[in-house]
Amino acid sequence: MKFTIKHITLLTILFFVLYGCNSNHKEKVEEKLEEATETNADSTQQTKNENKEVKKTTENIQVEPLPSTYTDLAKLPIGEYANITLEQIESDNERKKIISNLPDISGNPSKKELDYFYRELLRKLQKDYEGPENLINRLKFEALGSPENTDSRYQFKDNLNVVFIIDASGSMAQKINGKEKMASAKDSILNFVNKLPKDAKVGIRVYGHKGTGSDSDKALSCSSSELVYPISNYNEGEFQAALNKFSPSGWTPIGLALREAKNDLASFDGANNTNIVYLVSDGIDTCEDQPIEAAKDLYSSNISPIINVIGFDVDSEGQNQLKQIAAATDGIYDTVTNEGELQEQLKKLNDLTSQWQEWLEKGQQHLEGRKISNSLDIFNYITDEGSKATDEKVNIYLILSELYEEKLFSKESYEYLTKKNTKYHQWINGEVEKFKEELKTLNEQNYNEAINQLQEKYNANTQ
């Protein structure tokens, strides 16, 4: 830490105040004073100039308030270091990256400056909280086919079509546990279609499978999307041949693929077809082709699809965009980090296709209403949200502790920030607990009743 004239003056005053009161304190102050005196004039002047610049900046800072509702919390962008590890926090080099561009709060910062520092640190570590609207969408999907469901989009029709839109950009060549992500995606989808009911149809569209990731190939790659398996009943040989047609290659034109998927499904109107679209991507759209607008257009068409999004080993920037696509279409967003998690997501889809076949064979008889208490998604939601709050709180605390040990701010600043961190995450855990209790009151109701009550509460909170 560099010492300014202000530091030297304060230490001098402190020296005289403490002189004679405590010999240990005296020695520590003398050591600090000696260290400060040895700082050369150039360095001192440089630090003074830097502090002047910081002061000019902090005088006009606007502190963004912390969220006051869980819905607002879930809308916050995921932080660049949301998945920070203990090793990163303990590593000097990694920690410097994490705290880069944070405001200087050495000296005697104001409450506003400390609040601003905390908000900026939190922004970097922000977890991917899931708001109640995403849980409602999960419940709707779980209740697909329920005769009590008044939303025709979530009713079983005579025809069921599942379309996968698969990222074939160059990053899908990266490996997880020694296996290429593209190979994992193909194997997971193959495992899914092998269990499809005989009357269900499936289609696969890929994007970014031409050219390379180089700038010279961007135009070619950003215009590449192909329906490699037209929407039809599953044929093992033809389906395997379709999977063999593409490999990870270029850029990521998600918007293009969604617009083309609308054309693929044009003859499968929502009045006679239950249409489910799964978008699988391992990153952000890199072709500036307005993927969110394309998703909205597909969703609002007479195809009436259910659009779910899976982020496969995706970074925070990609998660933020993919979550927006899902939110814009009332769909579900999930992040998976390996092939096992991807297959687990598709297993839920397998369960729904089996229920559709049962519904079809029973001559459209009413399905028995399921109880909300039987949904593992509810339990997982509460558990996951609580874990996120705990992890985020601990990560912030550890970083603050490391910075305090490095003497980058005072004990008073440290105590203020740690108390703020504790209070904020106590609020988050309190909200999770309240929601848990609300779900308990819905325990004996069927999915449709539970969804309606949650939807009413959510709408009231967002108006």
KARAWO-V46103 format. One record per residue. N is the residue number from 1. RES is the residue in one small letter. PHI is phi in whole degrees, -180 to 180 (NA if undefined). OMEGA is omega in radians with two decimals (999 if undefined). D_CENTER is the distance of its C-alpha to the mean C-alpha in whole Angstrom. Layout:
N,RES,PHI,OMEGA,D_CENTER ; N,RES,PHI,OMEGA,D_CENTER
This chain:
1,m,NA,-3.13,36 ; 2,k,-88,-3.11,39 ; 3,f,-105,3.12,41 ; 4,t,-100,3.06,42 ; 5,i,-58,3.13,46 ; 6,k,-61,3.12,44 ; 7,h,-60,-3.09,43 ; 8,i,-63,3.14,46 ; 9,t,-63,-3.14,48 ; 10,l,-62,-3.14,46 ; 11,l,-66,3.12,46 ; 12,t,-65,3.11,50 ; 13,i,-61,-3.14,50 ; 14,l,-61,3.13,48 ; 15,f,-60,-3.11,51 ; 16,f,-71,3.12,54 ; 17,v,-66,-3.05,52 ; 18,l,-89,-3.07,52 ; 19,y,-57,3.08,55 ; 20,g,85,-3.12,57 ; 21,c,-83,-3.09,55 ; 22,n,-155,-3.05,53 ; 23,s,-65,3.12,54 ; 24,n,-65,3.10,51 ; 25,h,-60,-3.13,49 ; 26,k,-60,-3.13,51 ; 27,e,-63,-3.14,51 ; 28,k,-63,3.14,47 ; 29,v,-65,3.11,48 ; 30,e,-60,3.11,50 ; 31,e,-63,3.13,48 ; 32,k,-64,-3.12,45 ; 33,l,-64,3.11,48 ; 34,e,-63,3.12,49 ; 35,e,-61,-3.13,46 ; 36,a,-67,-3.10,46 ; 37,t,-65,-3.10,49 ; 38,e,-75,3.13,49 ; 39,t,-65,-3.06,46 ; 40,n,-72,-3.02,47 ; 41,a,-65,-3.14,48 ; 42,d,-61,-3.14,46 ; 43,s,-63,-3.14,43 ; 44,t,-63,-3.14,43 ; 45,q,-65,3.12,44 ; 46,q,-62,3.14,41 ; 47,t,-64,3.10,39 ; 48,k,-60,3.13,41 ; 49,n,-64,3.13,40 ; 50,e,-63,-3.13,36 ; 51,n,-65,3.08,36 ; 52,k,-62,3.14,38 ; 53,e,-65,3.12,35 ; 54,v,-61,-3.12,32 ; 55,k,-62,3.11,34 ; 56,k,-60,-3.11,34 ; 57,t,-69,-3.04,31 ; 58,t,-74,3.12,30 ; 59,e,-63,-3.08,33 ; 60,n,-109,-3.09,31 ; 61,i,-69,3.04,27 ; 62,q,-116,-3.10,25 ; 63,v,-87,3.10,23 ; 64,e,-69,-3.11,20 ; 65,p,-66,3.04,21 ; 66,l,-69,-3.12,18 ; 67,p,-61,3.14,17 ; 68,s,-111,3.06,19 ; 69,t,-132,-3.12,18 ; 70,y,-68,3.08,15 ; 71,t,-62,3.10,14 ; 72,d,-64,3.11,14 ; 73,l,-60,-3.09,12 ; 74,a,-70,-3.13,9 ; 75,k,-83,-3.13,10 ; 76,l,-66,3.12,9 ; 77,p,-62,3.10,7 ; 78,i,-68,-3.09,5 ; 79,g,-74,3.13,9 ; 80,e,-59,-3.11,10 ; 81,y,-113,-3.13,11 ; 82,a,-60,-3.09,9 ; 83,n,-105,-3.14,10 ; 84,i,-58,3.12,14 ; 85,t,-107,3.09,17 ; 86,l,-61,3.14,20 ; 87,e,-63,3.11,22 ; 88,q,-67,-3.14,20 ; 89,i,-65,-3.09,21 ; 90,e,-80,-3.14,24 ; 91,s,-81,-3.12,25 ; 92,d,-58,-3.10,27 ; 93,n,-64,-3.13,25 ; 94,e,-67,-3.12,22 ; 95,r,-65,3.11,22 ; 96,k,-62,3.09,24 ; 97,k,-65,-3.08,21 ; 98,i,-65,-3.05,18 ; 99,i,-95,3.13,21 ; 100,s,-61,3.12,22 ; 101,n,72,3.03,23 ; 102,l,-76,-3.11,23 ; 103,p,-66,3.13,26 ; 104,d,-80,3.11,29 ; 105,i,-120,3.03,30 ; 106,s,-71,-3.13,33 ; 107,g,82,-3.07,36 ; 108,n,-126,-3.07,36 ; 109,p,-69,3.07,33 ; 110,s,-79,3.09,33 ; 111,k,-59,3.14,30 ; 112,k,-63,3.13,29 ; 113,e,-67,3.10,28 ; 114,l,-68,3.10,27 ; 115,d,-63,3.13,24 ; 116,y,-66,3.10,23 ; 117,f,-59,-3.12,23 ; 118,y,-62,-3.11,21 ; 119,r,-63,-3.13,18 ; 120,e,-72,3.07,18 ; 121,l,-66,3.12,17 ; 122,l,-60,-3.13,15 ; 123,r,-58,-3.13,13 ; 124,k,-75,-3.05,13 ; 125,l,-107,-3.02,12 ; 126,q,-55,3.13,9 ; 127,k,-80,-3.12,7 ; 128,d,-90,3.13,4 ; 129,y,-65,-3.11,7 ; 130,e,-111,-3.09,8 ; 131,g,-76,-3.10,11 ; 132,p,-61,-3.13,15 ; 133,e,-66,3.12,14 ; 134,n,-71,3.07,12 ; 135,l,-66,3.09,14 ; 136,i,-60,3.12,17 ; 137,n,-65,3.08,16 ; 138,r,-64,-3.13,16 ; 139,l,-64,3.11,19 ; 140,k,-62,-3.13,21 ; 141,f,-67,3.09,20 ; 142,e,-62,-3.09,21 ; 143,a,-92,-3.13,24 ; 144,l,-53,3.13,25 ; 145,g,95,3.13,29 ; 146,s,-62,-3.14,30 ; 147,p,-65,-3.14,33 ; 148,e,-83,-3.10,32 ; 149,n,-74,-3.09,29 ; 150,t,-86,3.12,30 ; 151,d,-87,-3.05,27 ; 152,s,-61,3.12,29 ; 153,r,-61,-3.09,26 ; 154,y,-104,3.07,25 ; 155,q,-104,3.08,29 ; 156,f,-71,3.04,30 ; 157,k,-114,-3.10,33 ; 158,d,-64,-3.10,35 ; 159,n,-123,3.10,33 ; 160,l,-120,-3.12,30 ; 161,n,-127,3.12,28 ; 162,v,-120,-3.12,25 ; 163,v,-117,3.06,23 ; 164,f,-101,3.04,21 ; 165,i,-111,-2.91,20 ; 166,i,-110,3.06,19 ; 167,d,-70,3.07,18 ; 168,a,-120,3.11,21 ; 169,s,-73,-3.04,20 ; 170,g,-59,-3.10,22 ; 171,s,-68,3.11,19 ; 172,m,-72,3.06,19 ; 173,a,-83,3.11,22 ; 174,q,-64,-3.04,20 ; 175,k,-108,3.01,21 ; 176,i,-123,-3.09,19 ; 177,n,54,3.07,22 ; 178,g,82,-3.10,25 ; 179,k,-122,-3.14,24 ; 180,e,-61,-3.12,23 ; 181,k,-59,3.12,19 ; 182,m,-63,3.12,21 ; 183,a,-63,3.11,24 ; 184,s,-65,3.13,21 ; 185,a,-64,3.14,20 ; 186,k,-63,-3.12,24 ; 187,d,-65,-3.14,25 ; 188,s,-67,3.14,22 ; 189,i,-69,3.10,23 ; 190,l,-62,3.09,27 ; 191,n,-62,3.12,26 ; 192,f,-67,-3.03,25 ; 193,v,-68,3.09,28 ; 194,n,-65,-3.13,30 ; 195,k,-106,-3.12,30 ; 196,l,-67,2.99,30 ; 197,p,-60,-3.02,33 ; 198,k,-63,-3.09,36 ; 199,d,-91,-3.13,35 ; 200,a,-78,3.13,32 ; 201,k,-114,-3.13,31 ; 202,v,-139,3.08,28 ; 203,g,-142,3.10,27 ; 204,i,-131,3.01,25 ; 205,r,-118,3.10,24 ; 206,v,-114,3.11,23 ; 207,y,-146,3.14,22 ; 208,g,75,-3.03,23 ; 209,h,-95,3.11,26 ; 210,k,-117,-3.13,28 ; 211,g,72,3.12,29 ; 212,t,-132,3.10,27 ; 213,g,-84,-3.13,25 ; 214,s,-76,3.13,28 ; 215,d,-61,-3.11,28 ; 216,s,-66,-3.13,31 ; 217,d,-102,-3.04,30 ; 218,k,-61,-3.10,27 ; 219,a,-60,3.13,29 ; 220,l,-65,-3.07,30 ; 221,s,-68,-3.12,26 ; 222,c,-73,3.07,25 ; 223,s,-107,-3.06,27 ; 224,s,-104,3.00,27 ; 225,s,-156,-3.02,26 ; 226,e,-144,3.02,28 ; 227,l,-84,-3.02,28 ; 228,v,-79,3.06,30 ; 229,y,-133,-3.13,30 ; 230,p,-57,-3.07,31 ; 231,i,-62,-3.05,31 ; 232,s,-165,3.08,33 ; 233,n,-65,-3.07,34 ; 234,y,-73,3.02,33 ; 235,n,-123,-2.97,36 ; 236,e,-56,-3.10,35 ; 237,g,-64,-3.12,37 ; 238,e,-68,-3.13,36 ; 239,f,-68,3.12,32 ; 240,q,-64,3.10,32 ; 241,a,-63,3.13,34 ; 242,a,-66,3.13,31 ; 243,l,-66,-3.12,29 ; 244,n,-76,-3.05,31 ; 245,k,-78,-3.05,31 ; 246,f,-136,3.09,28 ; 247,s,-146,-3.10,26 ; 248,p,-61,-2.98,24 ; 249,s,-142,-2.88,25 ; 250,g,-118,-3.06,24 ; 251,w,-88,-3.00,22 ; 252,t,-130,-3.14,19 ; 253,p,-89,-3.10,20 ; 254,i,-64,-3.13,18 ; 255,g,-58,3.11,19 ; 256,l,-59,-3.10,23 ; 257,a,-62,3.13,22 ; 258,l,-67,3.10,21 ; 259,r,-66,3.12,24 ; 260,e,-69,3.11,26 ; 261,a,-64,3.07,25 ; 262,k,-61,3.08,26 ; 263,n,-68,3.14,29 ; 264,d,-59,-3.04,29 ; 265,l,-98,-3.03,29 ; 266,a,-56,-3.10,31 ; 267,s,-90,-3.13,34 ; 268,f,-113,-3.06,32 ; 269,d,-65,-3.07,32 ; 270,g,-68,3.14,30 ; 271,a,-69,-3.07,33 ; 272,n,-119,-3.07,34 ; 273,n,-134,2.92,31 ; 274,t,-91,-3.05,28 ; 275,n,-109,3.13,25 ; 276,i,-122,-3.14,22 ; 277,v,-116,3.05,20 ; 278,y,-115,3.03,17 ; 279,l,-97,3.14,15 ; 280,v,-118,-3.13,14 ; 281,s,-144,3.08,13 ; 282,d,-109,3.12,12 ; 283,g,-174,-3.11,12 ; 284,i,-74,3.01,12 ; 285,d,-62,-3.10,15 ; 286,t,-112,-3.06,18 ; 287,c,-116,3.11,21 ; 288,e,50,-3.09,20 ; 289,d,-113,2.98,21 ; 290,q,52,-3.11,19 ; 291,p,-65,-3.12,17 ; 292,i,-67,3.10,16 ; 293,e,-64,3.12,20 ; 294,a,-64,3.12,20 ; 295,a,-66,3.11,18 ; 296,k,-61,-3.13,20 ; 297,d,-64,3.10,23 ; 298,l,-65,-3.08,23 ; 299,y,-65,-3.06,22 ; 300,s,-86,-3.14,24 ; 301,s,-75,3.13,27 ; 302,n,-72,3.05,30 ; 303,i,-72,3.12,28 ; 304,s,50,-3.10,26 ; 305,p,-80,2.88,23 ; 306,i,-93,-3.07,20 ; 307,i,-114,3.08,17 ; 308,n,-112,-3.04,14 ; 309,v,-126,3.07,12 ; 310,i,-121,3.03,11 ; 311,g,-93,-3.05,9 ; 312,f,-100,3.14,12 ; 313,d,51,-2.99,11 ; 314,v,-104,3.14,9 ; 315,d,-80,-3.05,8 ; 316,s,-64,3.13,6 ; 317,e,-64,3.11,8 ; 318,g,-65,3.11,8 ; 319,q,-59,-3.12,4 ; 320,n,-60,-3.13,6 ; 321,q,-71,-3.13,9 ; 322,l,-65,3.05,8 ; 323,k,-63,3.11,7 ; 324,q,-65,3.11,10 ; 325,i,-63,3.13,12 ; 326,a,-64,-3.11,11 ; 327,a,-64,-3.12,12 ; 328,a,-68,-3.10,15 ; 329,t,-120,-3.12,16 ; 330,d,54,-3.13,16 ; 331,g,-100,-3.13,14 ; 332,i,-101,2.98,12 ; 333,y,-114,3.07,8 ; 334,d,-137,3.00,8 ; 335,t,-102,3.04,7 ; 336,v,-121,-3.06,11 ; 337,t,-111,-3.14,12 ; 338,n,-158,-3.08,16 ; 339,e,-63,-3.14,19 ; 340,g,-61,3.12,19 ; 341,e,-69,3.10,16 ; 342,l,-64,3.13,16 ; 343,q,-65,3.11,19 ; 344,e,-64,3.09,18 ; 345,q,-65,-3.12,16 ; 346,l,-73,3.07,19 ; 347,k,-64,3.09,22 ; 348,k,-62,3.10,21 ; 349,l,-69,3.06,21 ; 350,n,-59,3.13,25 ; 351,d,-61,-3.14,25 ; 352,l,-69,3.12,25 ; 353,t,-66,3.08,27 ; 354,s,-66,3.09,30 ; 355,q,-65,3.09,30 ; 356,w,-63,3.13,31 ; 357,q,-62,3.11,34 ; 358,e,-63,3.10,35 ; 359,w,-60,-3.12,35 ; 360,l,-66,-3.09,37 ; 361,e,-71,3.14,39 ; 362,k,-84,3.12,40 ; 363,g,68,3.08,41 ; 364,q,67,3.05,38 ; 365,q,-67,-3.13,39 ; 366,h,-67,3.06,37 ; 367,l,-81,3.12,34 ; 368,e,-67,-3.14,34 ; 369,g,-63,3.14,32 ; 370,r,-94,-3.12,29 ; 371,k,-91,-3.13,29 ; 372,i,-64,-3.11,25 ; 373,s,-67,-3.12,26 ; 374,n,-88,-3.06,26 ; 375,s,-90,3.07,22 ; 376,l,-68,3.13,20 ; 377,d,-61,3.13,17 ; 378,i,-65,-3.14,18 ; 379,f,-61,-3.12,19 ; 380,n,-64,-3.14,16 ; 381,y,-60,-3.11,14 ; 382,i,-63,-3.12,16 ; 383,t,-64,-3.10,16 ; 384,d,-65,-3.11,13 ; 385,e,-65,3.09,12 ; 386,g,-64,3.12,15 ; 387,s,-65,3.12,14 ; 388,k,-61,-3.13,11 ; 389,a,-62,-3.14,14 ; 390,t,-66,-3.14,16 ; 391,d,-62,-3.12,15 ; 392,e,-63,3.13,14 ; 393,k,-60,-3.11,17 ; 394,v,-65,-3.13,19 ; 395,n,-61,3.12,17 ; 396,i,-65,3.13,18 ; 397,y,-60,-3.12,22 ; 398,l,-65,3.12,22 ; 399,i,-67,3.10,22 ; 400,l,-60,3.14,24 ; 401,s,-64,3.12,26 ; 402,e,-63,-3.12,27 ; 403,l,-67,3.10,27 ; 404,y,-67,3.11,30 ; 405,e,-62,3.11,31 ; 406,e,-83,3.08,32 ; 407,k,62,3.11,33 ; 408,l,-87,2.97,31 ; 409,f,-158,-3.00,31 ; 410,s,-80,3.08,34 ; 411,k,-63,3.13,34 ; 412,e,-63,3.11,34 ; 413,s,-65,3.14,31 ; 414,y,-61,-3.12,29 ; 415,e,-65,3.12,30 ; 416,y,-62,-3.08,29 ; 417,l,-68,-3.14,25 ; 418,t,-69,3.08,25 ; 419,k,-66,3.12,26 ; 420,k,-63,3.13,24 ; 421,n,-63,3.14,21 ; 422,t,-64,-3.10,23 ; 423,k,-63,-3.12,23 ; 424,y,-63,-3.09,20 ; 425,h,-78,2.96,18 ; 426,q,-65,3.09,21 ; 427,w,-62,-3.14,20 ; 428,i,-60,3.14,17 ; 429,n,-63,3.09,19 ; 430,g,-65,3.10,21 ; 431,e,-65,3.11,19 ; 432,v,-63,3.14,18 ; 433,e,-65,3.11,21 ; 434,k,-64,3.14,23 ; 435,f,-67,3.09,20 ; 436,k,-61,3.13,22 ; 437,e,-67,3.10,25 ; 438,e,-62,3.14,25 ; 439,l,-66,3.11,24 ; 440,k,-63,-3.13,27 ; 441,t,-69,3.12,29 ; 442,l,-95,-2.93,28 ; 443,n,-56,-3.04,28 ; 444,e,-97,-3.14,32 ; 445,q,-96,3.09,30 ; 446,n,-79,-3.04,29 ; 447,y,-57,-3.04,26 ; 448,n,-64,3.12,27 ; 449,e,-64,3.13,29 ; 450,a,-64,3.14,26 ; 451,i,-61,-3.13,23 ; 452,n,-61,-3.13,26 ; 453,q,-67,3.11,26 ; 454,l,-66,-3.14,22 ; 455,q,-64,3.12,22 ; 456,e,-62,3.14,25 ; 457,k,-66,-3.13,24 ; 458,y,-64,3.13,20 ; 459,n,-62,3.14,23 ; 460,a,-64,-3.09,25 ; 461,n,-78,-3.05,22 ; 462,t,-107,3.13,21 ; 463,q,-82,999,24
